[in-house]
């Protein structure tokens, strides 16, 4: 998609992504994998040169790979990133959403977060030993996600353990705010400021 931009030199056509970056907006709207994470990180690096100005990260994602999501969180931590959940921030996308600067994590009125413990996404099989090792790794990953969520929200570990369980936990904007995973509501008008 392209947008018309008026200037002293006339009207030019540029990709909407270029215009969004010029307004310090990064969008995470795909499944989270290494390629998606690297694209987001590249944009954060470009915008991170001016650390005084906030970066607005708009999220609408069903989540994805934990390691890829952790790359994005690591990149966000040294920057002033405000997060906005546009529609859904599920699974790893919800963890990324909570990694926004505290006081600046916003949801649209009808958006939702969803959290759950790590899952095996393919047909895992193997020996008893390999399955035992996989189970151990999943447990360690779960504990890591709980610690990351606690750091992102400044909530106690025992509270965060209740968010990362074997069942999908859906939170609308009201519940997310009440549980301190979100700081307030936003509208599209807030994104244009």
C-alpha positions in Angstrom: 0.0 0.0 0.0 1.2 3.5 -0.8 0.3 7.0 0.4 0.5 10.4 -1.2 2.7 12.9 0.6 2.5 16.6 -0.1 5.6 18.7 0.2 7.1 21.9 -1.3 8.3 19.8 -4.2 4.8 18.6 -5.0 3.1 15.2 -4.3 5.1 12.0 -4.0 4.0 8.5 -3.5 5.8 6.4 -0.9 5.2 3.0 0.8 3.0 3.3 3.9 5.7 1.5 5.9 8.1 4.4 5.2 5.5 6.9 6.3 4.8 5.0 9.5 8.5 4.8 10.3 8.7 8.6 9.8 6.1 8.9 12.5 8.0 6.4 14.8 5.5 3.6 14.4 6.5 -0.1 14.1 3.9 -2.7 13.4 4.0 -6.3 14.5 1.2 -8.0 12.6 2.5 -11.4 11.6 3.2 -14.7 13.2 6.4 -14.2 15.3 9.3 -16.1 13.9 13.0 -15.2 13.3 12.3 -13.3 10.1 9.5 -11.2 11.6 11.6 -10.5 14.7 14.5 -9.3 12.7 12.3 -7.0 10.6 10.9 -5.4 13.8 14.4 -5.2 15.4 15.8 -3.4 12.2 13.0 -0.8 12.6 13.7 -0.4 16.3 17.4 0.1 15.6 16.7 2.8 13.1 14.2 4.6 15.4 16.4 4.0 18.5 18.9 6.6 17.4 16.7 9.2 19.0 16.2 7.7 22.5 14.3 10.7 23.8 11.3 10.2 21.5 9.0 7.2 22.1 8.5 4.5 19.5 4.9 3.3 19.1 4.7 -0.5 18.5 1.3 -1.6 17.2 0.6 -5.3 17.8 -2.0 -7.5 16.2 -0.5 -11.0 16.2 -1.5 -14.5 17.3 2.1 -15.1 18.6 4.6 -17.6 17.6 8.2 -18.7 18.4 9.4 -17.9 21.9 13.0 -17.4 21.0 12.1 -15.0 18.2 9.8 -13.1 20.6 12.6 -12.8 23.2 14.8 -11.2 20.5 12.2 -8.5 20.1 11.9 -8.0 23.9 15.7 -7.8 24.3 15.8 -5.0 21.6 12.9 -3.2 23.2 14.4 -3.0 26.7 17.0 -0.4 25.9 14.5 1.8 24.1 11.4 3.9 24.9 8.8 1.7 23.4 5.1 2.3 23.9 2.9 -0.7 23.0 -0.6 -0.8 21.6 -2.7 -3.9 21.2 -4.9 -3.2 18.1 -6.9 -6.4 18.0 -5.2 -9.5 19.4 -1.9 -10.0 21.2 -1.9 -13.7 21.8 0.8 -16.0 23.3 4.2 -14.6 22.6 2.7 -11.4 21.2 1.1 -10.8 24.6 4.5 -11.1 26.4 5.9 -8.6 23.9 3.0 -6.3 24.5 3.7 -6.3 28.3 7.4 -5.4 27.5 6.4 -1.9 26.5 7.4 0.8 28.9 5.3 0.7 32.1 2.7 3.4 32.0 2.6 3.2 28.2 1.0 -0.1 27.3 -2.4 0.5 25.7 -5.2 -1.6 24.3 -8.0 -0.7 22.0 -11.4 -1.1 23.7 -12.3 -4.3 22.0 -8.8 -5.9 21.8 -7.7 -9.0 23.7 -4.6 -10.6 25.2 -4.2 -14.3 25.6 -1.5 -16.1 27.7 -0.7 -19.7 28.1 2.3 -21.9 28.9 4.7 -23.0 26.1 3.4 -25.7 23.7 4.8 -28.1 21.3 3.6 -27.0 17.9 4.6 -29.9 15.7 4.2 -33.7 15.9 6.9 -34.3 18.6 8.0 -37.9 19.0 11.0 -39.8 19.9 12.6 -41.8 22.6 11.7 -41.7 26.3 14.9 -39.9 26.9 14.3 -37.3 24.2 10.7 -36.7 25.3 11.9 -36.3 29.0 14.5 -33.7 27.8 11.8 -31.9 25.8 9.6 -31.8 28.8 12.4 -30.4 30.9 13.1 -27.7 28.3 9.4 -26.8 28.2 9.3 -26.4 32.0 12.5 -24.2 31.9 10.9 -22.1 29.1 7.7 -21.7 31.1 9.7 -20.5 34.2 11.6 -18.1 32.0 8.4 -16.7 30.5 7.0 -16.2 34.0 10.1 -14.3 35.1 10.0 -12.1 31.9 6.3 -11.4 32.5 7.1 -10.5 36.2 9.9 -8.2 35.0 7.7 -6.6 32.3 4.8 -5.9 34.7 6.6 -5.6 38.1 4.1 -8.1 39.5 5.2 -10.9 41.9 6.2 -14.3 40.4 3.3 -16.1 42.1 0.8 -13.7 40.3 2.5 -14.2 37.0 2.4 -18.0 37.4 -1.4 -17.7 37.3 -1.3 -16.1 33.9 1.0 -18.8 32.3 -1.0 -22.0 32.7 -2.0 -25.0 30.6 -5.3 -23.3 29.6 -5.6 -20.3 27.4 -6.3 -17.2 29.5 -8.1 -14.5 27.5 -8.2 -11.0 28.9 -10.2 -8.2 27.4 -9.0 -4.6 27.9 -10.9 -4.2 31.2 -9.4 -7.5 32.7 -5.9 -6.7 31.3 -6.0 -3.3 33.0 -7.3 -4.8 36.3 -4.5 -7.4 36.2 -1.8 -4.7 35.5 -0.9 -6.2 32.1 -2.1 -3.0 30.4 -2.0 0.6 31.5 -5.0 2.0 29.8 -7.2 2.3 26.7 -6.2 4.0 23.4 -7.9 4.9 20.2 -6.6 5.4 16.7 -6.4 9.2 17.4 -3.8 8.5 20.0 -1.6 6.9 17.3 -1.6 10.1 15.2 -0.2 12.3 18.0 
